[in-house]
Amino acid sequence: MKTNFNFLTPIVFVAAGLAVVGCLKLTTADEVGSTPISPGNVSPATEKSRPAGKYTIREIMQNGFKAEGNLKKQMLDGKATAEQKAQFIDYVENLAQYKIRKGNAASWKEKTTALIVAAKGTDLPALKKATNCKACHSVHKIYPPKKK
């Protein structure tokens, strides 16, 4: 009996193994700045940037600033109820508790303090200035790496 052994078979198995290993690395590792981290190896810098309060930054941004009929828009239009205003203040106070990973801490404190004061007050132009997305994001937001 003659055995047909294809010399490409081992190469295919090695390539498949390398692909699986590569996928595992992509799905279990993350990067903060240029420092790689994994779920079991969280650096102290990353630990400090985790949620500071009861809301994540994503929840604050979506519900407070971005979603259809968001709280920021309701406040700027003067249509926010007392409950909506209280919720927005809660969001911005929680946002101020975060330790930033990018930019100057003094700048973060200044911007979040101005945001809290404007949210608690009745000066709509001050609120509009304090809720300018680009003013904070250009200095403090970590954008994902650009795709090639």
PyMOL commands that set and color helices and strands:
alter all, ss='L'
color gray80, all
select helices_A, chain A and resi 9-28+44-48+57-66+71-76+82-96+105-120+124-130+133-140
alter helices_A, ss='H'
color red, helices_A
select strands_A, chain A and resi 30-32+35-37
alter strands_A, ss='S'
color yellow, strands_A
deselect
rebuild
show_as cartoon
